[in-house]
């Protein structure tokens, strides 16, 4: 039986880089893979963009109403038809933006289709609350693995503080993609509490 793996970390912990490396490792050995990501991530459009500058297009996008299981089956059949080889692994980037139902589908794909699923995502939002996809994956994944990154103080960073025009903010929507005005800094618990004035989850 194949397994569902959830590899989570704070922002800038190299999740996309690790995903692209895993895809490369499979393909180097002659195995086919499928890459997917939720549509809410607009950072790279169809592409998976690693911080090191490597870009690769995903095979399919999961909109919030997409049936992830059916979409996987469709693209698996298409890849078998084109290449003559089966899919050895499904890799999902930005998995925090999946719906809980889509996270459930990843488990079904692993167990019922016997294809390993590697999901990569951020555990919590800028208020330290789990994203819907991450919460479900933490509940059901066979294997949890933390990808680590370092806070400015040298400790392990676990939270993602939001900056708007360079200042930390602790109010706002769960999703604000980093861009011109919005940025994020990965912080340890101690530095996060210092910046938030002791608040967690807007309390
Ligand atoms: Zn720190």
Boltz pocket constraint, residues with backbone or C-beta under 6 A from the ligand:
constraints:
  - pocket:
      binder: B
      contacts: [[A, 151], [A, 152], [A, 153], [A, 154], [A, 155], [A, 187], [A, 188], [A, 189], [A, 190], [A, 191], [A, 192]]
      max_distance: 6.0
